[in-house]
Amino acid sequence: MNVRLSALALLALLAVLVMPSRTLAQRFPFFVQPISVKDLKPMADELKLSPDQVEAMIGFHETYGQDFTRLQEGELDDLIDQGMAVAKDMNWMARQMDIPPRREIESIIKAAEAVWTAFERIDNRFFSQLRGLLHEEQFAAIERIQNRRRVESYRSVHLRLAESLNDGAGANIVSMLNRLELSELERESINESLQAYERDIVKQCRRLQKRILDATAIVLDEVDRQGFRDMDMMEMMTYMSVPEHQDQLKGLFDVHSVPIQEVAAKLSEINWETYRKIYPLLPADAAMDLQQRYFREVYRGTSDQIFAIRAWIKRAMDLPSVDPAQKAQMQAVLDELNSDFESLSVKIAKAIEAKRTYRTMAVMEDSDLSEHQPDVDRYSERADDLATKAEGRVRMLLTEQQEELLDGEEVEKSENNWSRWARGGGGSRSRSRGSGGSSRRGSWGGFPVAAMEMDRVNRFALWVGVPDADMPMIEVIHAGYMSDYDTMSEAYETAVQEAYDAMEDDGGRGRWMKRRTVRNEVTDLYREKLLAREDAFFEEFEVLLPDGTDPEIIGTIRRAQDRDRLRSGQQQSGWALRQNPESTIDLASILLSVDPVELDKKDRLQLVGLIADYEEQISADLDLLNEQLEKLESIQGRLWSGEEYEQDIRGKMESLRQKRQKQVGETAIRLTVLNRDALESMIEVLPDDTGWYLQEEYDKNAFSEVFNDSTAVDDVIAESIALESVSPAERQTIETMAMDHRMKYRELTNQMLELAKTRAAIVASWPPNEEMMDGWMKFEQLEYDRGELNGRTRARLQLLLGDERAIEVSGLMPEMEEMLEDESELSVEVK
């Protein structure tokens, strides 16, 4: 047992208690997710609720959401504050581990228990209200829904620990079944088994919670007994390096983990028994699908070859040249393979379940030490043999041409998968900057410097007063620029690839850091080439200036364009400035994107003067920020390179990193204040409408997360009102609904914006301090509330219109739209 594992085995529980993690925050900043509006429709369908009952349920859910908000602002906020107070002394990156007094840890545990109890209380109140709407024949369904909800709550916290000890404990059979294509009757046939299953899981999770708390007390006793609280990190690691001490910790784990391992084994047993009950009730294809999902999740690596050959045989049967006789023989091979594996699968499961019932630390470190491992290996090898024999029998049925075609498909499929990965998958979201950002960027690996698009250049021309008669000439010189830009972009990608290939000649592509260095060198070279081309562009542009125009205006515009690129790069270079997004916004560039038609010459010149003042004010801090970012990236690169440093050296490096991070934050705050002051001065000069536009563009660029709302329903509302089948009374109802929705939506968005601005004025730190965590949680809560508001409005529109009309409105029933699209694609394939 190595030193690091020894320390983690003892202290992991403490770290979990005091280090809140965003990875657990999916839709709401809790470790337990509330019931969302999206969950209501499946619930209503399962309960077979009437429209009036659904409307009442939506009302109950709105109150339910308010209860969760109060919980966050009360008990949960107190819990996080306590956790953050402890976390500041437990900084793993700085190798700092000051274990807090026992009473503080016990206080956090009690607070966590209180929050968990509150979660259950709020859930129970909602289900109690919902039960009041139901008839007696619906009670069984509501009980199952409530138990399913309880299981999902336990899955987010308790079952994570159980699964770390036994993979079978966390198996999510309901989720697996939801992925199968089953009819309503087929789902009803398994409901009884699932109802008992969820009831049993809830019972075991309650046992698990008690045993986790008992184990926590034992860990705290051991911390006190060993005197760990009085040790610093170095002393603790030295203590753990002694073999006798490691053996002591192993012995403690072997004894005191038994109660938790017993519950984990029982959970795994319940999952397996439920799988065995449900499997024969399913249609053959669905049963095979469930088997594959279950074994790949719970008994990893034991049956992969079986599943691969199954899929391969099915592809062989689908070859156009395969005749009915061949297909019948292949089906016989497949049926025999499935039958043989069905018998073998029970033996595999029993062997692994026996192995996992109880494992010592030694077995966890080396599974070969388990007395059951030989059985697991033997049955796994037998599964591979079954797959190999089935493949051989099918190959004997294929012609040489069919076999070559089938193997060629396998190679092509593999290459396509690699190609998709190499291109970066489905793409990624990035911030779009209205201040000159461009869609003319390469894909993953493309030229990273944006081009000046035509609409941007048009704005430049309007600001300097280029006559309408000369605008076609502007388009001509811009077209030449874009042609050269595209050529340069292609050359850049070629140059990067050639640089990578040269690295291979020197002994492989090397580490990621080397690739980044090479890429940066090529980028710098082509950035200079682009700047030279833009020098030529602006020289041509300057020829078109009206007589008497100060040519320095072109310089002002050009520098604003270049600064915007620089500051955009600062924001995208890492997480250092994510807390202070306004510091990366170039206000002059945004102003130059405003249409100046409504401005007279005097106001325009005054604004150009303000841009010049702005440039002078920010230059020093902007240069300083660049230097500070380079120094920060340098120390971070050394710290996170994977190289080993002595404890005291690493501690000093981390202190230096924190110091440089703080310096970056302080400079970013100054730039933020300069931006806000300059924005206020510019708005005073602009007409009201233009001033509002500038403020809005600034906010959207700085706080895109506030304005990017994929769940917004504005278009859905507009389409619903425009439906010809909507009666005057229904239209009035929708308009009233829309008015109420927009008022609440605007209020939530304004709160998010104000909170984002407040957070942007705080110097970031890691670990996050109490103020940062409170701001993050409040923002997540508001974002969630806004999404739920959209969901409720969407649900009420759907109720009003009914499914038949609702499907005509794009985005109102996305699940139904996806299903119809899939059916349409399937129909085309069949034809």
C-alpha positions in Angstrom: 0.0 0.0 0.0 1.8 3.2 -1.1 2.0 6.3 1.0 -0.4 8.4 -1.0 -3.1 5.7 -0.9 -2.6 5.3 2.8 -3.2 9.0 3.4 -6.2 9.1 1.1 -7.7 6.0 2.7 -7.8 7.8 6.0 -8.6 11.3 4.9 -10.9 10.9 1.8 -14.0 11.1 3.9 -12.9 14.4 5.4 -12.1 15.8 2.0 -15.6 14.8 0.7 -17.2 16.6 3.6 -15.4 19.9 3.2 -14.8 20.3 -0.6 -17.9 21.1 -2.5 -17.6 19.9 -6.1 -19.2 21.4 -9.2 -19.2 18.0 -10.9 -22.1 17.1 -8.7 -24.1 20.2 -9.6 -26.0 19.2 -12.7 -29.0 21.4 -12.8 -29.0 22.9 -9.3 -26.2 23.6 -6.9 -27.1 20.7 -4.6 -25.6 17.2 -4.3 -29.3 16.1 -4.6 -31.1 17.4 -7.6 -34.7 18.6 -7.2 -37.5 17.3 -9.3 -37.5 19.5 -12.4 -40.3 20.6 -14.7 -39.0 18.1 -17.3 -39.7 15.3 -14.8 -43.4 16.2 -14.5 -44.6 15.0 -17.9 -43.3 11.4 -17.6 -44.8 11.5 -14.1 -48.1 12.7 -15.4 -48.1 10.1 -18.2 -47.4 7.3 -15.7 -50.1 8.5 -13.4 -52.5 9.1 -16.3 -53.4 12.6 -15.0 -56.1 14.7 -16.5 -55.2 18.2 -17.8 -56.7 19.8 -14.7 -54.6 17.5 -12.5 -51.5 18.4 -14.5 -52.2 22.1 -14.0 -52.5 21.5 -10.3 -49.3 19.5 -10.3 -47.4 22.3 -12.0 -48.7 24.7 -9.3 -47.5 22.3 -6.6 -44.1 22.1 -8.3 -43.7 25.9 -8.4 -44.1 25.9 -4.6 -41.7 23.0 -4.4 -39.1 25.0 -6.3 -39.5 27.9 -3.9 -39.0 25.5 -0.9 -35.7 24.3 -2.5 -34.6 27.9 -2.9 -35.3 28.7 0.7 -33.3 25.6 1.7 -30.3 26.7 -0.3 -30.4 30.2 1.2 -30.8 28.7 4.7 -29.4 25.3 5.8 -27.4 24.5 2.7 -25.8 27.9 2.7 -24.7 27.4 6.3 -23.3 24.0 5.5 -21.3 25.3 2.6 -20.0 28.2 4.7 -18.8 25.7 7.3 -17.2 23.5 4.7 -15.4 26.4 3.1 -14.0 27.5 6.4 -12.5 24.1 6.8 -11.4 23.7 3.2 -9.1 26.8 3.3 -6.8 24.8 5.6 -6.9 21.6 3.4 -5.2 22.7 0.1 -3.9 19.6 -1.6 -2.3 21.6 -4.4 -0.1 23.3 -1.8 0.4 20.0 0.0 -1.4 21.6 3.0 -3.5 19.4 5.2 -4.5 21.0 8.5 -7.2 18.7 9.9 -9.8 20.8 11.7 -10.9 20.2 15.3 -13.2 17.2 15.7 -16.1 19.3 16.9 -16.0 21.3 13.6 -16.1 18.2 11.5 -18.9 16.7 13.7 -20.8 20.0 13.3 -20.5 19.8 9.5 -21.8 16.2 9.6 -24.8 17.2 11.6 -25.5 20.1 9.2 -25.2 17.7 6.3 -27.7 15.4 8.0 -30.1 18.3 8.5 -29.9 19.3 4.9 -30.5 15.7 3.8 -33.6 15.5 6.0 -34.8 18.8 4.5 -34.4 17.4 1.0 -36.6 14.4 2.0 -39.1 16.7 3.8 -39.6 18.9 0.7 -39.9 15.9 -1.6 -42.4 14.2 0.7 -44.5 17.4 0.9 -44.7 17.6 -2.9 -45.7 13.9 -3.2 -48.3 14.3 -0.4 -49.9 17.2 -2.3 -49.8 15.2 -5.5 -51.4 12.2 -3.8 -54.3 14.3 -2.8 -55.2 14.7 -6.5 -55.3 11.0 -7.2 -57.8 8.2 -7.1 -57.1 4.9 -5.2 -56.1 3.0 -8.4 -53.3 5.6 -8.9 -51.7 5.1 -5.5 -49.5 2.1 -6.5 -48.0 4.2 -9.3 -47.3 7.2 -7.1 -45.6 5.0 -4.5 -43.3 3.6 -7.2 -42.5 7.1 -8.5 -41.7 8.3 -5.0 -39.5 5.3 -4.3 -37.7 5.8 -7.7 -37.1 9.4 -6.7 -35.7 8.3 -3.3 -33.3 5.9 -5.1 -32.1 8.6 -7.4 -31.4 10.9 -4.4 -29.4 8.2 -2.7 -27.6 7.5 -5.9 -26.2 11.0 -6.0 -24.5 10.6 -2.6 -24.6 7.3 -0.7 -24.4 4.9 -3.6 -21.2 6.6 -4.9 -19.4 5.2 -1.8 -20.9 1.8 -2.1 -20.0 1.6 -5.8 -16.4 2.4 -5.0 -16.3 -0.8 -2.9 -18.6 -2.9 -5.2 -19.3 -2.1 -8.8 -22.6 -3.9 -8.6 -24.0 -1.7 -5.8 -24.4 1.3 -8.0 -26.0 -0.5 -11.0 -28.9 1.6 -12.4 -31.3 -0.9 -13.8 -34.1 1.6 -14.3 -31.8 3.8 -16.4 -30.8 0.7 -18.5 -34.5 -0.2 -19.0 -35.3 3.4 -20.0 -32.9 3.1 -22.9 -34.7 0.0 -24.3 -37.5 0.3 -26.9 -40.4 -1.3 -25.0 -44.1 -1.1 -25.5 -46.5 0.1 -22.7 -47.6 -3.5 -22.1 -44.0 -4.7 -21.9 -43.2 -2.0 -19.4 -46.3 -2.9 -17.3 -45.1 -6.5 -17.2 -41.9 -5.5 -15.3 -43.5 -2.9 -13.0 -44.1 -5.3 -10.2 -40.5 -6.4 -10.1 -39.3 -2.8 -10.2 -41.6 -1.7 -7.4 -40.1 -4.4 -5.1 -36.6 -3.5 -6.4 -36.9 0.2 -5.6 -38.4 -0.5 -2.2 -35.5 -2.8 -1.3 -32.9 -0.4 -2.5 -34.3 2.4 -0.4 -34.3 0.1 2.7 -30.6 -0.8 2.1 -29.6 2.9 1.4 -31.0 3.9 4.8 -28.9 1.1 6.4 -25.9 2.4 4.4 -26.4 6.0 5.7 -26.2 4.8 9.3 -23.1 2.7 8.6 -21.4 5.6 6.8 -21.9 7.8 9.9 -20.6 5.0 12.1 -17.5 4.7 9.9 -17.0 8.5 10.1 -16.8 8.3 13.9 -14.2 5.5 13.6 -12.1 7.6 11.2 -12.3 10.5 13.6 -11.3 8.3 16.5 -8.3 7.1 14.5 -7.3 10.7 13.6 -7.3 11.5 17.3 -5.5 8.3 18.3 -2.7 8.7 15.8 -2.3 12.4 16.5 -2.7 13.3 12.8 -4.3 16.6 13.7 -1.0 17.8 15.1 1.0 16.8 12.0 1.7 18.9 8.9 1.5 17.3 5.5 5.1 16.3 5.4 5.0 14.7 8.8 1.9 12.8 7.9 3.4 11.5 4.6 6.5 10.4 6.5 4.4 8.6 9.1 2.5 6.8 6.3 5.7 5.7 4.6 6.5 3.3 7.5 5.4 -0.3 6.5 4.2 -1.0 10.0 1.9 2.0 9.9 0.6 1.0 6.5 -0.2 -2.4 7.8 -2.1 -0.9 10.7 -4.2 1.2 8.4 -4.9 -1.9 6.2 -6.0 -3.8 9.3 -8.3 -0.9 10.3 -9.8 -0.9 6.9 -10.2 -4.6 6.8 -12.2 -4.6 10.0 -14.1 -1.4 10.0 -15.2 -1.5 6.3 -17.1 -4.7 6.8 -20.5 -3.1 7.7 -20.4 -0.9 4.6 -19.2 -3.8 2.4 -22.0 -5.9 3.7 -24.6 -3.4 2.6 -22.8 -2.8 -0.7 -22.9 -6.6 -1.4 -26.6 -6.7 -0.5 -27.3 -3.9 -3.0 -25.3 -5.7 -5.7 -27.3 -8.9 -4.9 -30.6 -7.0 -5.2 -29.5 -5.6 -8.6 -28.5 -9.0 -9.9 -31.7 -10.7 -8.7 -33.8 -8.0 -10.2 -32.0 -8.3 -13.5 -32.6 -12.1 -13.4 -36.4 -11.5 -12.8 -36.7 -8.9 -15.6 -34.6 -10.6 -18.2 -37.0 -13.4 -19.2 -39.9 -10.9 -19.3 -38.4 -8.9 -22.1 -38.5 -9.5 -25.9 -35.4 -11.2 -27.2 -33.7 -8.2 -28.7 -34.4 -6.0 -25.6 -33.2 -8.8 -23.3 -29.9 -9.0 -25.2 -29.5 -5.3 -25.0 -30.2 -5.3 -21.2 -27.7 -8.1 -20.8 -25.0 -6.2 -22.6 -25.6 -3.0 -20.7 -25.6 -4.8 -17.3 -22.5 -6.9 -17.9 -20.5 -4.0 -19.3 -21.4 -1.8 -16.3 -21.3 -4.4 -13.5 -19.0 -7.2 -14.7 -16.6 -5.2 -16.9 -14.2 -7.0 -19.2 -15.7 -10.4 -18.7 -17.9 -10.6 -21.8 -16.8 -7.9 -24.2 -15.8 -10.4 -26.9 -19.2 -12.0 -26.8 -20.9 -8.7 -27.4 -18.5 -7.7 -30.2 -19.0 -11.0 -32.0 -22.8 -10.7 -31.6 -22.7 -7.3 -33.4 -20.3 -8.7 -36.0 -22.6 -11.6 -36.8 -25.6 -9.3 -37.2 -23.6 -7.1 -39.6 -22.7 -10.2 -41.6 -26.4 -11.2 -41.8 -27.2 -7.7 -43.1 -24.7 -8.0 -46.1 -26.7 -7.5 -49.3 -25.1 -10.6 -50.9 -26.0 -13.0 -48.1 -28.7 -15.4 -49.2 -31.6 -16.8 -47.1 -29.8 -20.1 -46.5 -26.7 -18.4 -45.2 -28.7 -16.0 -43.0 -30.6 -19.0 -41.5 -27.3 -20.8 -40.6 -25.8 -17.6 -39.1 -29.0 -17.1 -37.0 -28.6 -20.6 -35.7 -25.0 -19.8 -34.7 -26.1 -16.6 -33.0 -28.9 -18.3 -31.2 -26.5 -21.0 -29.9 -24.0 -18.4 -28.8 -26.7 -16.5 -26.9 -28.0 -19.7 -25.3 -24.5 -20.8 -24.2 -23.6 -17.4 -22.9 -26.9 -17.2 -21.0 -25.8 -20.3 -19.0 -22.3 -19.0 -18.6 -23.3 -15.5 -17.6 -24.8 -16.9 -14.3 -21.5 -18.5 -13.4 -19.6 -15.3 -14.2 -22.0 -13.2 -12.0 -21.8 -15.7 -9.1 -18.0 -15.8 -9.2 -17.7 -12.0 -9.2 -20.4 -11.5 -6.6 -18.6 -13.9 -4.3 -15.3 -12.1 -4.9 -16.9 -8.7 -4.1 -18.9 -9.8 -1.0 -15.9 -8.8 1.1 -12.5 -7.6 0.0 -9.5 -6.7 2.2 -7.3 -3.8 1.3 -4.7 -6.4 -0.1 -7.3 -7.8 -2.5 -8.3 -4.3 -3.6 -4.7 -3.6 -4.5 -4.2 -7.0 -6.2 -7.3 -8.9 -7.3 -5.2 -12.0 -8.0 -5.1 -12.5 -4.2 -8.8 -13.3 -4.1 -9.7 -16.9 -3.8 -12.5 -16.4 -6.3 -10.3 -14.8 -9.0 -9.4 -18.1 -10.7 -13.1 -18.8 -11.2 -13.6 -15.3 -12.7 -10.6 -15.8 -15.0 -11.8 -19.3 -16.1 -15.3 -18.2 -16.9 -14.1 -15.1 -18.8 -11.8 -17.2 -20.9 -14.7 -19.6 -21.6 -16.7 -16.6 -22.8 -13.9 -15.6 -25.2 -13.7 -19.2 -26.5 -17.5 -19.1 -27.2 -17.1 -15.9 -29.2 -14.0 -17.1 -31.1 -15.8 -20.4 -32.1 -18.9 -18.5 -33.2 -16.9 -16.2 -35.3 -15.1 -19.1 -36.9 -18.3 -20.9 -37.8 -19.8 -17.8 -39.4 -16.6 -17.1 -41.4 -16.9 -20.6 -42.8 -20.4 -19.7 -44.1 -19.2 -16.5 -45.9 -17.7 -16.3 -49.4 -14.2 -14.8 -49.7 -15.7 -11.6 -51.2 -18.3 -11.3 -48.3 -15.6 -11.8 -45.7 -13.4 -9.1 -47.3 -16.3 -6.7 -47.5 -17.2 -7.3 -43.8 -13.7 -6.9 -42.6 -13.4 -3.8 -44.8 -16.4 -2.3 -43.0 -14.8 -3.0 -39.7 -11.6 -1.1 -40.7 -13.7 1.8 -42.2 -15.8 2.0 -39.0 -12.6 2.2 -36.8 -11.1 4.9 -39.0 -14.2 6.9 -39.0 -14.4 6.8 -35.2 -10.8 8.0 -35.0 -11.4 10.7 -37.5 -14.3 12.0 -35.5 -12.2 12.0 -32.4 -9.3 13.8 -34.1 -11.6 16.5 -35.3 -12.7 17.2 -31.7 -16.0 15.3 -31.8 -19.1 17.4 -32.2 -17.4 20.7 -31.6 -17.3 22.9 -28.6 -19.0 26.1 -27.5 -17.0 29.2 -27.4 -17.8 32.8 -26.5 -18.9 35.0 -29.4 -17.7 38.5 -29.2 -19.8 41.1 -30.9 -16.8 43.5 -30.7 -15.2 42.0 -33.7 -15.3 38.2 -33.1 -15.5 36.3 -36.3 -17.1 33.1 -37.5 -14.3 32.9 -40.0 -12.2 30.6 -37.8 -10.8 27.2 -38.6 -12.3 24.2 -36.9 -10.3 22.3 -34.2 -6.7 23.0 -35.2 -7.6 25.8 -37.6 -6.2 29.3 -37.8 -6.9 30.8 -34.4 -6.9 34.5 -35.4 -10.3 35.9 -36.5 -10.7 37.7 -39.8 -12.3 41.1 -40.2 -15.8 40.4 -41.6 -17.5 42.7 -44.0 -20.1 44.0 -41.6 -17.3 45.0 -39.3 -15.5 46.9 -42.1 -18.8 48.6 -43.1 -19.0 50.0 -39.5 -15.4 51.3 -39.8 -16.4 53.0 -43.1 -19.5 54.6 -41.5 -17.5 55.9 -38.5 -14.9 57.7 -40.8 -17.6 59.0 -43.1 -16.8 57.1 -46.4 -19.3 58.2 -49.0 -22.0 55.8 -50.2 -20.5 56.0 -53.7 -17.2 54.5 -52.4 -18.8 51.6 -50.5 -18.5 49.2 -53.5 -14.8 49.9 -53.5 -14.7 48.9 -49.8 -16.3 45.6 -50.7 -13.7 45.0 -53.4 -10.7 45.6 -51.2 -12.3 43.5 -48.5 -12.9 40.6 -50.9 -9.2 40.6 -51.7 -8.3 40.6 -48.0 -10.6 37.6 -47.3 -9.2 35.7 -50.2 -5.7 36.1 -48.8 -7.0 35.3 -45.3 -8.4 32.0 -46.5 -5.2 31.1 -48.3 -3.2 32.0 -45.2 -5.5 29.9 -43.0 -4.9 26.8 -45.2 -1.2 27.5 -45.2 -1.2 27.8 -41.4 -2.8 24.3 -40.9 -0.3 22.8 -43.3 2.6 24.5 -41.4 1.4 23.2 -38.1 1.1 19.7 -39.4 4.6 19.9 -40.9 6.0 21.1 -37.6 4.3 18.2 -35.9 5.8 15.8 -38.4 9.2 17.2 -37.8 8.8 16.5 -34.1 8.1 12.8 -35.1 11.4 12.7 -36.9 13.1 13.8 -33.7 11.6 10.9 -31.8 7.8 11.0 -31.8 5.2 13.7 -31.4 6.4 14.2 -27.9 4.5 15.5 -24.9 1.5 17.9 -25.2 3.7 20.8 -23.9 6.1 20.4 -26.8 3.2 20.3 -29.3 1.7 23.5 -27.8 5.1 25.2 -28.0 5.5 24.3 -31.7 1.9 25.4 -32.4 2.4 28.7 -30.7 5.6 29.4 -32.7 3.7 28.8 -36.0 0.7 30.9 -34.8 3.0 33.8 -33.9 4.6 33.6 -37.4 1.2 33.6 -39.2 -0.2 36.3 -36.9 2.6 38.6 -38.1 1.8 37.7 -41.7 -1.9 38.6 -41.1 -1.0 41.9 -39.5 1.2 42.7 -42.5 -1.8 41.9 -44.8 -4.1 44.1 -42.7 -1.5 47.0 -42.9 -2.0 46.8 -46.6 -5.8 46.7 -46.3 -5.9 49.8 -44.1 -3.5 51.6 -46.5 -6.1 51.0 -49.3 -8.9 51.9 -46.9 -7.2 55.2 -46.0 -7.3 56.3 -49.7 -11.1 56.4 -49.5 -11.2 58.8 -46.5 -13.2 62.0 -47.1 -11.1 65.1 -47.5 -10.1 66.7 -44.2 -10.4 63.4 -42.2 -7.7 63.0 -39.6 -5.8 59.9 -40.7 -5.1 59.1 -37.0 -8.7 57.9 -36.9 -7.6 54.9 -39.0 -4.8 54.2 -36.4 -7.3 54.3 -33.6 -9.6 51.9 -35.3 -6.8 49.6 -36.2 -5.4 49.5 -32.7 -8.9 48.8 -31.3 -9.2 45.8 -33.7 -5.8 44.4 -32.6 -6.5 45.0 -28.9 -9.8 43.1 -29.2 -8.0 40.1 -30.6 -5.4 40.3 -27.9 -7.9 40.5 -25.1 -10.1 37.8 -26.6 -7.0 35.6 -26.5 -6.4 36.4 -22.9 -9.9 35.3 -22.0 -9.5 32.0 -23.9 -6.0 31.2 -22.8 -7.1 29.7 -19.5 -9.2 30.0 -16.4 -7.1 32.8 -14.8 -9.5 35.6 -16.0 -12.8 33.6 -16.0 -13.7 35.3 -12.8 -13.2 38.8 -14.3 -14.6 38.6 -17.9 -15.0 42.4 -18.2 -11.2 42.8 -18.1 -11.0 41.1 -21.5 -13.5 43.3 -23.2 -12.2 46.1 -25.4 -14.9 48.8 -25.1 -13.5 50.8 -28.0 -14.0 47.8 -30.3 -17.6 47.4 -29.2 -18.3 51.1 -29.7 -17.0 50.9 -33.2 -19.5 48.1 -33.9 -22.3 50.5 -33.2 -24.1 52.1 -36.2 -23.0 55.8 -36.1 -25.7 57.0 -38.6 -27.7 58.7 -35.8 -24.6 60.5 -34.6 -23.8 64.0 -35.9 -20.2 64.8 -36.8 -19.6 66.6 -33.4 -20.7 63.6 -31.3 -18.8 61.2 -33.5 -15.6 63.2 -33.1 -16.2 63.4 -29.3 -16.5 59.6 -29.1 -13.4 59.1 -31.1 -11.7 61.4 -28.6 -13.1 59.2 -25.8 -11.7 56.1 -27.5 -8.3 57.7 -27.6 -8.5 58.6 -23.9 -9.6 55.0 -23.2 -6.7 53.6 -25.1 -4.3 55.7 -23.1 -5.9 54.7 -19.8 -5.8 51.0 -20.3 -2.4 50.6 -22.1 -0.2 50.3 -19.0 -2.5 47.8 -17.2 -3.0 45.8 -20.4 0.7 45.4 -20.9 1.1 44.6 -17.2 -1.6 41.9 -17.5 0.1 40.3 -20.4 3.4 40.1 -18.4 1.6 38.7 -15.3 -0.3 36.1 -17.4 3.0 34.9 -18.9 4.5 34.5 -15.4 1.4 32.8 -14.1 1.3 30.3 -17.0 5.0 29.6 -16.4 4.7 28.6 -12.8 1.5 26.7 -13.5 3.2 24.8 -16.3 6.0 23.8 -13.9 3.6 22.8 -11.1 1.3 20.8 -13.3 3.9 19.2 -15.5 3.9 16.0 -13.5 7.5 16.5 -12.3 8.2 15.6 -8.8 9.4 18.3 -6.4 10.4 18.2 -2.8 7.6 19.0 -0.4 9.0 22.4 0.7 9.8 23.4 -2.9 6.3 22.5 -4.1 4.8 24.5 -1.3 6.9 27.5 -2.2 5.9 27.1 -5.9 2.3 27.0 -5.0 2.6 30.1 -2.8 4.2 31.8 -5.8 1.4 30.7 -8.1 -1.2 32.0 -5.7 0.7 35.3 -5.4 0.8 35.7 -9.2 -2.8 34.6 -9.5 -3.7 37.4 -7.1 -1.7 39.9 -9.0 -3.5 38.9 -12.2 -6.8 39.3 -10.4 -6.0 42.8 -9.1 -4.9 44.0 -12.5 -8.1 42.5 -14.0 -10.2 44.4 -11.5 -8.5 47.7 -12.4 -9.2 47.1 -16.1 -12.8 46.2 -15.2 -13.3 49.5 -13.4 -11.7 51.4 -16.3 -14.1 49.7 -18.7 -17.1 50.6 -16.5 -16.1 54.2 -16.1 -15.4 54.6 -19.9 -18.7 53.0 -20.7 -20.5 55.5 -18.6 -18.8 58.4 -20.3 -19.6 57.1 -23.8 -23.3 56.4 -23.0 -23.6 60.1 -21.9 -22.7 61.2 -25.4 -24.8 58.7 -27.3 -28.5 59.0 -28.0 -30.6 57.0 -25.6 -31.4 54.1 -28.0 -27.7 53.8 -29.1 -26.6 54.1 -25.5 -28.8 51.2 -24.5 -27.5 49.2 -27.4 -23.9 49.8 -26.4 -24.7 48.8 -22.8 -26.4 45.6 -24.0 -23.6 44.6 -26.3 -21.1 45.2 -23.6 -23.1 43.0 -21.1 -23.6 40.3 -23.7 -19.9 40.1 -24.5 -18.8 40.2 -20.9 -21.5 37.9 -19.5 -22.5 35.6 -22.3 -23.5 32.9 -19.7 -26.4 35.2 -18.6 -27.8 35.7 -22.1 -27.2 32.3 -23.7 -30.3 30.4 -22.8 -31.0 27.3 -24.8 -34.3 26.7 -23.0 -35.8 30.2 -23.9 -39.4 30.0 -25.1 -39.9 33.4 -26.9 -40.1 31.7 -30.3 -42.4 29.0 -28.9 -44.8 31.6 -27.6 -44.7 33.5 -30.9 -45.4 30.4 -32.9 -48.2 29.3 -30.6 -50.0 32.7 -30.9 -49.6 32.5 -34.7 -51.4 29.1 -35.0 -54.5 29.5 -37.2 -56.3 26.9 -35.0 -56.0 29.1 -31.9 -59.3 30.7 -30.9 -59.5 34.4 -29.8 -60.0 33.2 -26.2 -57.0 30.9 -26.4 -54.8 33.6 -28.0 -55.7 36.0 -25.2 -54.8 33.3 -22.6 -51.4 32.8 -24.3 -50.7 36.5 -24.4 -51.5 36.9 -20.7 -49.3 33.9 -20.0 -46.5 35.4 -22.2 -46.7 38.7 -20.3 -46.4 37.0 -17.0 -43.6 34.9 -18.3 -41.6 37.8 -19.7 -41.9 39.8 -16.5 -40.6 37.0 -14.4 -37.9 36.1 -17.0 -36.6 39.6 -17.1 -36.5 39.8 -13.3 -34.4 36.6 -13.1 -32.1 37.6 -15.9 -31.5 41.0 -14.3 -30.7 39.3 -11.0 -28.2 37.0 -12.8 -26.6 40.0 -14.6 -26.2 42.0 -11.4 -24.8 39.0 -9.6 -22.4 38.3 -12.5 -21.1 41.9 -12.3 -20.7 41.7 -8.5 -18.7 38.4 -8.9 -16.6 40.0 -11.7 -15.3 42.7 -9.2 -13.9 40.0 -6.8 -10.3 38.8 -7.0 -10.4 35.0 -7.7 -8.7 32.6 -5.4 -8.2 28.8 -5.1 -9.6 27.1 -3.2 -12.6 29.4 -3.6 -13.4 31.5 -0.6 -16.8 31.8 1.0 -17.8 34.9 -1.0 -17.0 33.2 -4.3 -18.8 30.0 -3.4 -21.9 32.0 -2.3 -21.9 33.9 -5.5 -21.5 30.8 -7.6 -24.3 29.0 -5.9 -26.7 31.9 -6.1 -26.0 32.3 -9.8 -26.6 28.5 -10.4 -29.8 28.8 -8.5 -31.1 31.7 -10.6 -30.1 30.0 -13.8 -31.9 26.9 -12.7 -35.0 28.9 -11.7 -35.0 30.6 -15.1 -34.9 27.2 -16.8 -37.7 26.0 -14.6 -39.8 29.1 -15.5 -39.3 28.3 -19.2 -40.3 24.7 -18.5 -43.5 25.6 -16.7 -44.5 28.0 -19.5 -43.8 25.3 -22.1 -45.8 22.8 -20.1 -48.8 25.1 -19.8 -48.7 25.9 -23.5 -48.7 22.2 -24.3 -51.7 21.7 -22.0 -53.6 24.5 -23.6 -52.9 23.4 -27.1 -53.1 19.7 -26.7 -50.6 17.3 -28.2 -52.0 17.4 -31.7 -51.5 21.2 -32.1 -48.5 21.4 -29.8 -46.4 19.2 -32.2 -46.9 21.9 -34.9 -45.0 24.4 -32.7 -41.2 24.0 -33.1 -39.5 23.4 -29.8 -42.7 22.9 -27.8 -42.5 19.1 -27.7 -38.8 18.4 -28.4 -39.1 14.7 -27.3 -41.9 14.1 -29.7 -40.1 15.9 -32.5 -37.0 13.7 -32.0 -39.2 10.6 -32.0 -41.0 11.6 -35.3 -37.6 12.5 -36.9 -36.2 9.0 -35.9 -39.3 7.3 -37.4 -38.9 9.4 -40.6 -35.3 8.4 -40.9 -36.2 4.7 -40.3 -38.9 4.9 -43.0 -36.4 6.3 -45.5 -33.9 3.5 -44.7 -36.6 0.8 -45.2 -37.5 2.3 -48.6 
